Amino acid sequence: MGAVIIVLIQLYFWLHLRELSLRANPDDAALTTVAWIGLYPGIYSGVISILTVCILPVAVIAYGIWTLGFSLASFTVLTVGCLLALHSALLLQRIRNRI
């Protein structure tokens, strides 16, 4: 059940990133003054953002599957988590490139 909750949180975050990527405008002062690590300039904030958006959720789900046992349902949840993580990372990178 924990893996499903992680995927739901990823889905929620993905929806926010999707909307932000559609609305992101380099001239918007709010994007450069908002306090969120995903929008900070620099390599360290970018790496930490990708780690927490992409690698950490997938690693936690994979660890849970490894320790609790493999099933078709757990593999499906892991696959959906991987896809959401990958697309979220791409959206985050697109937003960072725009500002």
MMTF fields as JSON, N, C-alpha, C and O atoms, coordinates in Angstrom:
{
  "mmtfVersion": "1.0.0",
  "mmtfProducer": "UNKNOWN",
  "numBonds": 395,
  "numAtoms": 396,
  "numGroups": 99,
  "numChains": 1,
  "numModels": 1,
  "chainsPerModel": [1],
  "groupsPerChain": [99],
  "chainIdList": ["A"],
  "bondAtomList": [4, 2, 8, 6, 12, 10, 16, 14, 20, 18, 24, 22, 28, 26, 32, 30, 36, 34, 40, 38, 44, 42, 48, 46, 52, 50, 56, 54, 60, 58, 64, 62, 68, 66, 72, 70, 76, 74, 80, 78, 84, 82, 88, 86, 92, 90, 96, 94, 100, 98, 104, 102, 108, 106, 112, 110, 116, 114, 120, 118, 124, 122, 128, 126, 132, 130, 136, 134, 140, 138, 144, 142, 148, 146, 152, 150, 156, 154, 160, 158, 164, 162, 168, 166, 172, 170, 176, 174, 180, 178, 184, 182, 188, 186, 192, 190, 196, 194, 200, 198, 204, 202, 208, 206, 212, 210, 216, 214, 220, 218, 224, 222, 228, 226, 232, 230, 236, 234, 240, 238, 244, 242, 248, 246, 252, 250, 256, 254, 260, 258, 264, 262, 268, 266, 272, 270, 276, 274, 280, 278, 284, 282, 288, 286, 292, 290, 296, 294, 300, 298, 304, 302, 308, 306, 312, 310, 316, 314, 320, 318, 324, 322, 328, 326, 332, 330, 336, 334, 340, 338, 344, 342, 348, 346, 352, 350, 356, 354, 360, 358, 364, 362, 368, 366, 372, 370, 376, 374, 380, 378, 384, 382, 388, 386, 392, 390],
  "bondOrderList": [1, 1, 1, 1, 1, 1, 1, 1, 1, 1, 1, 1, 1, 1, 1, 1, 1, 1, 1, 1, 1, 1, 1, 1, 1, 1, 1, 1, 1, 1, 1, 1, 1, 1, 1, 1, 1, 1, 1, 1, 1, 1, 1, 1, 1, 1, 1, 1, 1, 1, 1, 1, 1, 1, 1, 1, 1, 1, 1, 1, 1, 1, 1, 1, 1, 1, 1, 1, 1, 1, 1, 1, 1, 1, 1, 1, 1, 1, 1, 1, 1, 1, 1, 1, 1, 1, 1, 1, 1, 1, 1, 1, 1, 1, 1, 1, 1, 1],
  "groupList": [{"groupName": "MET", "atomNameList": ["N", "CA", "C", "O"], "elementList": ["N", "C", "C", "O"], "formalChargeList": [0, 0, 0, 0], "bondAtomList": [1, 0, 2, 1, 3, 2], "bondOrderList": [1, 1, 2], "singleLetterCode": "M", "chemCompType": "L-PEPTIDE LINKING"}, {"groupName": "GLY", "atomNameList": ["N", "CA", "C", "O"], "elementList": ["N", "C", "C", "O"], "formalChargeList": [0, 0, 0, 0], "bondAtomList": [1, 0, 2, 1, 3, 2], "bondOrderList": [1, 1, 2], "singleLetterCode": "G", "chemCompType": "PEPTIDE LINKING"}, {"groupName": "ALA", "atomNameList": ["N", "CA", "C", "O"], "elementList": ["N", "C", "C", "O"], "formalChargeList": [0, 0, 0, 0], "bondAtomList": [1, 0, 2, 1, 3, 2], "bondOrderList": [1, 1, 2], "singleLetterCode": "A", "chemCompType": "L-PEPTIDE LINKING"}, {"groupName": "VAL", "atomNameList": ["N", "CA", "C", "O"], "elementList": ["N", "C", "C", "O"], "formalChargeList": [0, 0, 0, 0], "bondAtomList": [1, 0, 2, 1, 3, 2], "bondOrderList": [1, 1, 2], "singleLetterCode": "V", "chemCompType": "L-PEPTIDE LINKING"}, {"groupName": "ILE", "atomNameList": ["N", "CA", "C", "O"], "elementList": ["N", "C", "C", "O"], "formalChargeList": [0, 0, 0, 0], "bondAtomList": [1, 0, 2, 1, 3, 2], "bondOrderList": [1, 1, 2], "singleLetterCode": "I", "chemCompType": "L-PEPTIDE LINKING"}, {"groupName": "LEU", "atomNameList": ["N", "CA", "C", "O"], "elementList": ["N", "C", "C", "O"], "formalChargeList": [0, 0, 0, 0], "bondAtomList": [1, 0, 2, 1, 3, 2], "bondOrderList": [1, 1, 2], "singleLetterCode": "L", "chemCompType": "L-PEPTIDE LINKING"}, {"groupName": "GLN", "atomNameList": ["N", "CA", "C", "O"], "elementList": ["N", "C", "C", "O"], "formalChargeList": [0, 0, 0, 0], "bondAtomList": [1, 0, 2, 1, 3, 2], "bondOrderList": [1, 1, 2], "singleLetterCode": "Q", "chemCompType": "L-PEPTIDE LINKING"}, {"groupName": "TYR", "atomNameList": ["N", "CA", "C", "O"], "elementList": ["N", "C", "C", "O"], "formalChargeList": [0, 0, 0, 0], "bondAtomList": [1, 0, 2, 1, 3, 2], "bondOrderList": [1, 1, 2], "singleLetterCode": "Y", "chemCompType": "L-PEPTIDE LINKING"}, {"groupName": "PHE", "atomNameList": ["N", "CA", "C", "O"], "elementList": ["N", "C", "C", "O"], "formalChargeList": [0, 0, 0, 0], "bondAtomList": [1, 0, 2, 1, 3, 2], "bondOrderList": [1, 1, 2], "singleLetterCode": "F", "chemCompType": "L-PEPTIDE LINKING"}, {"groupName": "TRP", "atomNameList": ["N", "CA", "C", "O"], "elementList": ["N", "C", "C", "O"], "formalChargeList": [0, 0, 0, 0], "bondAtomList": [1, 0, 2, 1, 3, 2], "bondOrderList": [1, 1, 2], "singleLetterCode": "W", "chemCompType": "L-PEPTIDE LINKING"}, {"groupName": "HIS", "atomNameList": ["N", "CA", "C", "O"], "elementList": ["N", "C", "C", "O"], "formalChargeList": [0, 0, 0, 0], "bondAtomList": [1, 0, 2, 1, 3, 2], "bondOrderList": [1, 1, 2], "singleLetterCode": "H", "chemCompType": "L-PEPTIDE LINKING"}, {"groupName": "ARG", "atomNameList": ["N", "CA", "C", "O"], "elementList": ["N", "C", "C", "O"], "formalChargeList": [0, 0, 0, 0], "bondAtomList": [1, 0, 2, 1, 3, 2], "bondOrderList": [1, 1, 2], "singleLetterCode": "R", "chemCompType": "L-PEPTIDE LINKING"}, {"groupName": "GLU", "atomNameList": ["N", "CA", "C", "O"], "elementList": ["N", "C", "C", "O"], "formalChargeList": [0, 0, 0, 0], "bondAtomList": [1, 0, 2, 1, 3, 2], "bondOrderList": [1, 1, 2], "singleLetterCode": "E", "chemCompType": "L-PEPTIDE LINKING"}, {"groupName": "SER", "atomNameList": ["N", "CA", "C", "O"], "elementList": ["N", "C", "C", "O"], "formalChargeList": [0, 0, 0, 0], "bondAtomList": [1, 0, 2, 1, 3, 2], "bondOrderList": [1, 1, 2], "singleLetterCode": "S", "chemCompType": "L-PEPTIDE LINKING"}, {"groupName": "ASN", "atomNameList": ["N", "CA", "C", "O"], "elementList": ["N", "C", "C", "O"], "formalChargeList": [0, 0, 0, 0], "bondAtomList": [1, 0, 2, 1, 3, 2], "bondOrderList": [1, 1, 2], "singleLetterCode": "N", "chemCompType": "L-PEPTIDE LINKING"}, {"groupName": "PRO", "atomNameList": ["N", "CA", "C", "O"], "elementList": ["N", "C", "C", "O"], "formalChargeList": [0, 0, 0, 0], "bondAtomList": [1, 0, 2, 1, 3, 2], "bondOrderList": [1, 1, 2], "singleLetterCode": "P", "chemCompType": "L-PEPTIDE LINKING"}, {"groupName": "ASP", "atomNameList": ["N", "CA", "C", "O"], "elementList": ["N", "C", "C", "O"], "formalChargeList": [0, 0, 0, 0], "bondAtomList": [1, 0, 2, 1, 3, 2], "bondOrderList": [1, 1, 2], "singleLetterCode": "D", "chemCompType": "L-PEPTIDE LINKING"}, {"groupName": "THR", "atomNameList": ["N", "CA", "C", "O"], "elementList": ["N", "C", "C", "O"], "formalChargeList": [0, 0, 0, 0], "bondAtomList": [1, 0, 2, 1, 3, 2], "bondOrderList": [1, 1, 2], "singleLetterCode": "T", "chemCompType": "L-PEPTIDE LINKING"}, {"groupName": "CYS", "atomNameList": ["N", "CA", "C", "O"], "elementList": ["N", "C", "C", "O"], "formalChargeList": [0, 0, 0, 0], "bondAtomList": [1, 0, 2, 1, 3, 2], "bondOrderList": [1, 1, 2], "singleLetterCode": "C", "chemCompType": "L-PEPTIDE LINKING"}],
  "groupTypeList": [0, 1, 2, 3, 4, 4, 3, 5, 4, 6, 5, 7, 8, 9, 5, 10, 5, 11, 12, 5, 13, 5, 11, 2, 14, 15, 16, 16, 2, 2, 5, 17, 17, 3, 2, 9, 4, 1, 5, 7, 15, 1, 4, 7, 13, 1, 3, 4, 13, 4, 5, 17, 3, 18, 4, 5, 15, 3, 2, 3, 4, 2, 7, 1, 4, 9, 17, 5, 1, 8, 13, 5, 2, 13, 8, 17, 3, 5, 17, 3, 1, 18, 5, 5, 2, 5, 10, 13, 2, 5, 5, 5, 6, 11, 4, 11, 14, 11, 4],
  "groupIdList": [1, 2, 3, 4, 5, 6, 7, 8, 9, 10, 11, 12, 13, 14, 15, 16, 17, 18, 19, 20, 21, 22, 23, 24, 25, 26, 27, 28, 29, 30, 31, 32, 33, 34, 35, 36, 37, 38, 39, 40, 41, 42, 43, 44, 45, 46, 47, 48, 49, 50, 51, 52, 53, 54, 55, 56, 57, 58, 59, 60, 61, 62, 63, 64, 65, 66, 67, 68, 69, 70, 71, 72, 73, 74, 75, 76, 77, 78, 79, 80, 81, 82, 83, 84, 85, 86, 87, 88, 89, 90, 91, 92, 93, 94, 95, 96, 97, 98, 99],
  "secStructList": [7, 2, 2, 2, 2, 2, 2, 2, 2, 2, 2, 2, 2, 2, 2, 2, 2, 2, 2, 2, 2, 2, 2, 7, 7, 6, 6, 7, 2, 2, 2, 2, 2, 1, 7, 7, 4, 4, 4, 1, 7, 1, 2, 2, 2, 2, 2, 2, 2, 2, 0, 0, 0, 0, 0, 2, 2, 2, 2, 2, 2, 2, 2, 2, 2, 2, 2, 2, 7, 7, 7, 2, 2, 2, 2, 2, 2, 2, 2, 2, 2, 2, 2, 2, 2, 2, 2, 2, 2, 2, 2, 2, 2, 2, 2, 2, 2, 2, 7],
  "xCoordList": [0.822, 0.0, 0.868, 0.484, 2.035, 2.93, 3.396, 3.544, 3.63, 4.071, 2.977, 3.262, 1.744, 0.627, 0.544, 0.279, 0.765, 0.749, 1.877, 1.679, 3.048, 4.163, 3.812, 4.091, 3.207, 2.824, 1.755, 1.784, 0.828, -0.186, 0.441, 0.038, 1.422, 2.135, 2.904, 2.943, 3.519, 4.214, 3.237, 3.561, 2.058, 1.051, 0.647, 0.518, 0.45, 0.112, 1.216, 0.941, 2.463, 3.599, 3.738, 4.034, 3.525, 3.595, 2.565, 2.866, 1.349, 0.319, 0.75, 0.546, 1.342, 1.831, 2.956, 2.969, 3.897, 4.99, 4.48, 4.982, 3.496, 2.927, 2.307, 2.539, 1.522, 0.915, 1.973, 1.878, 2.973, 4.034, 4.812, 5.2, 5.046, 5.79, 4.989, 5.573, 3.676, 2.841, 2.793, 2.654, 2.909, 2.782, 4.114, 4.156, 5.199, 6.505, 6.89, 6.898, 7.206, 7.593, 8.841, 8.835, 9.909, 11.147, 10.986, 11.785, 9.976, 9.767, 8.991, 8.844, 8.502, 7.718, 8.65, 9.431, 8.57, 9.45, 9.184, 10.077, 7.981, 7.655, 8.494, 8.82, 8.848, 9.637, 11.059, 11.676, 11.571, 12.941, 13.006, 14.094, 11.877, 11.887, 11.233, 11.32, 10.586, 9.925, 10.975, 11.995, 10.712, 11.659, 11.322, 10.628, 11.82, 11.689, 12.967, 13.414, 13.553, 14.853, 14.843, 15.872, 13.71, 13.621, 13.846, 14.171, 13.675, 13.85, 15.125, 15.421, 15.883, 17.132, 18.132, 18.171, 18.941, 19.977, 21.121, 21.309, 21.849, 23.033, 22.88, 21.776, 24.01, 24.057, 23.596, 22.927, 23.942, 23.595, 22.089, 21.561, 21.405, 19.948, 19.309, 18.31, 19.876, 19.351, 19.52, 18.606, 20.698, 20.96, 20.066, 19.481, 19.961, 19.119, 17.66, 16.952, 17.208, 15.826, 15.565, 14.546, 16.465, 16.3, 16.351, 15.593, 17.235, 17.312, 15.997, 15.507, 15.437, 14.216, 12.978, 12.013, 12.996, 11.839, 11.869, 10.824, 13.018, 13.129, 13.657, 13.014, 14.775, 15.453, 14.885, 14.667, 14.648, 14.209, 12.872, 12.792, 11.825, 10.56, 10.682, 10.142, 11.385, 11.547, 12.37, 12.061, 13.405, 14.246, 13.458, 13.633, 12.605, 11.809, 10.819, 10.652, 10.168, 9.228, 9.969, 9.513, 11.099, 11.875, 12.361, 12.347, 12.782, 13.228, 12.069, 12.241, 10.909, 9.731, 9.381, 9.043, 9.461, 9.188, 10.243, 9.924, 11.485, 12.576, 12.43, 12.672, 12.033, 11.936, 10.62, 10.586, 9.536, 8.233, 7.854, 6.952, 8.52, 8.225, 7.65, 6.996, 7.907, 7.505, 6.113, 5.779, 5.314, 4.016, 3.716, 4.381, 2.728, 2.354, 1.882, 2.201, 1.123, 0.636, 1.801, 1.809, 2.778, 3.907, 4.75, 5.257, 4.903, 5.631, 4.9, 5.54, 3.578, 2.788, 2.965, 3.146, 2.913, 3.104, 4.501, 4.671, 5.5, 6.867, 6.988, 7.65, 6.371, 6.42, 5.764, 6.318, 4.598, 3.917, 4.763, 4.883, 5.345, 6.226, 7.42, 7.809, 8.007, 9.154, 8.755, 9.471, 7.623, 7.166, 6.856, 7.23, 6.179, 5.896, 7.185, 7.318, 8.119, 9.388, 10.158, 10.699, 10.21, 10.925, 10.278, 10.969, 8.971, 8.306, 8.394, 8.536, 8.313, 8.468, 9.855, 10.005, 10.874, 12.243, 12.384, 13.047, 11.767, 11.816, 11.097, 11.586, 9.941, 9.215, 10.022, 10.098, 10.619, 11.433, 12.606, 12.927, 13.24, 14.362, 13.898, 14.596, 12.724, 12.198, 11.921, 12.208, 11.36, 11.091, 12.404, 12.518, 13.386, 14.688, 15.362, 16.033, 15.194, 15.809, 15.117, 15.746, 13.842, 13.097, 13.433, 13.383, 13.781, 14.008, 15.478, 15.856],
  "yCoordList": [-1.198, 0.0, 1.266, 2.296, 1.17, 2.325, 2.743, 3.933, 1.758, 2.063, 2.805, 3.709, 2.425, 3.115, 4.557, 5.46, 4.781, 6.151, 6.973, 8.14, 6.378, 7.092, 7.459, 8.577, 6.547, 6.831, 7.919, 8.76, 7.925, 8.979, 10.344, 11.352, 10.373, 11.627, 12.065, 13.252, 11.103, 11.42, 11.991, 12.949, 11.409, 11.893, 13.327, 14.164, 13.603, 14.957, 15.941, 17.019, 15.561, 16.421, 16.592, 17.689, 15.513, 15.568, 16.55, 17.317, 16.523, 17.46, 18.909, 19.76, 19.19, 20.547, 20.93, 22.042, 20.02, 20.311, 20.513, 21.37, 19.733, 19.871, 21.257, 21.922, 21.678, 23.008, 24.099, 25.067, 23.951, 24.954, 25.001, 26.079, 23.847, 23.848, 24.511, 25.097, 24.429, 25.098, 26.611, 27.38, 27.028, 28.453, 29.17, 30.399, 28.413, 29.014, 29.998, 29.674, 31.202, 32.279, 32.926, 33.318, 33.048, 33.615, 35.028, 35.468, 35.738, 37.112, 37.184, 38.264, 36.066, 36.042, 36.135, 35.218, 37.225, 37.443, 36.439, 36.148, 35.914, 34.955, 33.693, 33.083, 33.292, 32.078, 32.234, 31.253, 33.421, 33.624, 34.009, 34.028, 34.315, 34.713, 33.686, 33.815, 32.68, 31.678, 30.788, 30.459, 30.406, 29.585, 28.106, 27.509, 27.527, 26.094, 25.62, 26.208, 24.569, 24.108, 23.737, 23.843, 23.311, 22.953, 24.117, 23.921, 25.333, 26.522, 27.283, 28.264, 26.868, 27.555, 27.324, 26.239, 28.331, 28.117, 27.287, 27.227, 26.677, 25.94, 24.438, 23.895, 23.8, 22.358, 21.581, 20.558, 22.048, 21.302, 21.229, 20.17, 22.327, 22.302, 21.434, 20.76, 21.447, 20.598, 19.12, 18.325, 18.756, 17.351, 16.879, 15.798, 17.674, 17.311, 17.197, 16.292, 18.098, 18.047, 16.771, 16.112, 16.421, 15.201, 13.965, 13.016, 13.978, 12.843, 12.64, 11.517, 13.723, 13.596, 13.378, 12.761, 13.874, 13.703, 12.357, 11.73, 11.909, 10.74, 9.508, 8.458, 9.607, 8.414, 7.94, 6.741, 8.829, 8.43, 7.677, 6.609, 8.178, 7.43, 6.039, 5.07, 5.942, 4.655, 3.705, 2.517, 4.217, 3.383, 2.842, 1.684, 3.654, 3.208, 2.129, 1.124, 2.336, 1.322, 0.024, -1.06, 0.133, -1.059, -1.798, -3.028, -1.063, -1.693, -2.438, -3.548, -1.821, -2.478, -3.759, -4.763, -3.728, -4.937, -6.005, -7.186, -5.579, -6.528, -7.206, -8.407, -6.434, -7.003, -7.741, -8.712, -7.292, -7.904, -8.975, -9.774, -8.999, -10.013, -9.416, -8.374, -10.092, -9.628, -10.153, -11.301, -9.298, -9.702, -8.828, -7.816, -9.213, -8.424, -7.034, -6.045, -6.959, -5.662, -4.769, -3.58, -5.318, -4.503, -4.068, -2.947, -4.936, -4.56, -3.445, -2.542, -3.496, -2.448, -1.114, -0.079, -1.141, 0.088, 0.644, 1.854, -0.228, 0.226, 0.829, 1.853, 0.223, 0.744, 2.111, 3.024, 2.263, 3.566, 4.596, 5.737, 4.202, 5.117, 5.552, 6.719, 4.615, 4.949, 5.921, 6.883, 5.667, 6.56, 7.956, 8.95, 8.034, 9.35, 10.063, 11.269, 9.331, 9.929, 10.452, 11.557, 9.675, 10.101, 11.329, 12.285, 11.31, 12.465, 13.69, 14.808, 13.5, 14.634, 15.239, 16.461, 14.39, 14.897, 15.686, 16.722, 15.202, 15.931, 17.268, 18.273, 17.287, 18.544, 19.525, 20.712, 19.025, 19.886, 20.468, 21.646, 19.656, 20.154, 21.199, 22.184, 20.988, 21.967, 23.296, 24.362, 23.226, 24.453, 25.156, 26.371, 24.402, 25.01, 25.634, 26.658, 25.038, 25.595, 26.891, 27.75, 27.026, 28.219, 29.436, 30.559, 29.222, 30.395, 30.654, 31.599],
  "zCoordList": [0.0, 0.0, 0.0, -0.554, 0.626, 0.67, -0.713, -0.992, -1.584, -2.95, -3.711, -4.497, -3.477, -4.136, -3.656, -4.451, -2.383, -1.842, -2.458, -2.798, -2.602, -3.238, -4.669, -5.103, -5.406, -6.79, -6.839, -7.738, -5.911, -5.876, -5.585, -6.165, -4.688, -4.426, -5.667, -5.991, -6.366, -7.616, -8.646, -9.349, -8.731, -9.669, -9.337, -10.231, -8.064, -7.613, -7.996, -8.522, -7.728, -8.053, -9.561, -10.036, -10.32, -11.78, -12.338, -13.253, -11.785, -12.253, -12.026, -12.892, -10.874, -10.603, -11.557, -12.084, -11.783, -12.706, -14.133, -14.86, -14.525, -15.865, -16.051, -17.061, -15.072, -15.156, -15.143, -15.898, -14.297, -14.232, -15.538, -15.986, -16.153, -17.417, -18.529, -19.441, -18.471, -19.475, -19.253, -20.204, -18.001, -17.663, -17.489, -17.426, -17.411, -17.134, -18.222, -19.41, -17.789, -18.684, -18.098, -16.931, -18.878, -18.335, -17.797, -16.97, -18.251, -17.799, -16.484, -15.913, -16.007, -14.778, -13.576, -13.318, -12.853, -11.7, -10.584, -9.788, -10.518, -9.458, -9.57, -8.551, -10.771, -10.947, -10.426, -10.011, -10.443, -9.973, -8.499, -7.923, -7.877, -6.473, -5.559, -4.338, -6.112, -5.281, -4.623, -5.228, -3.378, -2.619, -2.804, -1.981, -3.889, -4.13, -4.794, -5.779, -4.265, -4.728, -6.212, -6.879, -6.728, -8.141, -9.083, -10.253, -8.577, -9.413, -9.117, -9.8, -8.132, -7.836, -8.961, -9.54, -9.275, -10.289, -9.713, -8.498, -10.562, -10.129, -10.258, -10.293, -10.325, -10.546, -9.316, -9.455, -8.112, -6.908, -6.699, -6.359, -6.896, -6.736, -7.816, -7.562, -9.012, -10.077, -9.775, -9.993, -9.271, -8.955, -7.803, -7.875, -6.76, -5.621, -6.054, -5.611, -6.906, -7.388, -8.178, -7.971, -9.072, -9.869, -8.972, -9.174, -7.993, -7.072, -6.318, -6.202, -5.814, -5.022, -5.883, -5.433, -7.106, -7.996, -8.688, -8.859, -9.08, -9.953, -9.232, -9.265, -8.602, -8.099, -6.756, -6.58, -5.826, -4.494, -4.502, -3.895, -5.158, -5.134, -5.758, -5.226, -6.874, -7.544, -6.68, -6.598, -6.044, -5.18, -3.991, -3.611, -3.41, -2.263, -2.696, -2.006, -3.832, -4.327, -4.655, -4.293, -5.332, -5.691, -4.438, -4.399, -3.434, -2.191, -1.517, -1.014, -1.515, -0.939, -1.671, -1.045, -2.984, -3.769, -3.482, -3.348, -3.392, -3.142, -1.78, -1.652, -0.762, 0.583, 0.821, 1.577, 0.184, 0.441, -0.565, -0.312, -1.68, -2.682, -3.948, -3.932, -5.025, -6.345, -6.68, -6.388, -7.292, -7.825, -9.03, -9.252, -9.794, -10.963, -10.55, -11.211, -9.457, -8.974, -8.556, -8.876, -7.852, -7.424, -8.621, -8.645, -9.605, -10.819, -11.562, -12.101, -11.598, -12.251, -11.535, -12.176, -10.217, -9.439, -9.673, -9.824, -9.704, -9.954, -11.351, -11.52, -12.341, -13.706, -13.794, -14.406, -13.193, -13.196, -12.456, -12.902, -11.338, -10.597, -11.418, -11.388, -12.156, -13.012, -14.117, -14.399, -14.732, -15.805, -15.286, -15.909, -14.154, -13.563, -13.164, -13.37, -12.602, -12.188, -13.392, -13.353, -14.444, -15.647, -16.267, -16.62, -16.399, -17.011, -16.108, -16.603, -14.798, -13.877, -13.988, -13.965, -14.109, -14.259, -15.559, -15.589, -16.624, -17.894, -17.803, -18.319, -17.15, -16.97, -16.127, -16.444, -15.057, -14.202, -14.969, -14.819, -15.781, -16.584, -17.593, -17.833, -18.186, -19.143, -18.441, -18.985, -17.231, -16.483, -16.138, -16.298, -15.67, -15.302, -16.521, -16.397, -17.681, -18.897, -19.345, -19.962, -19.039, -19.446, -18.628, -19.128, -17.356, -16.495, -16.311, -15.619]
}
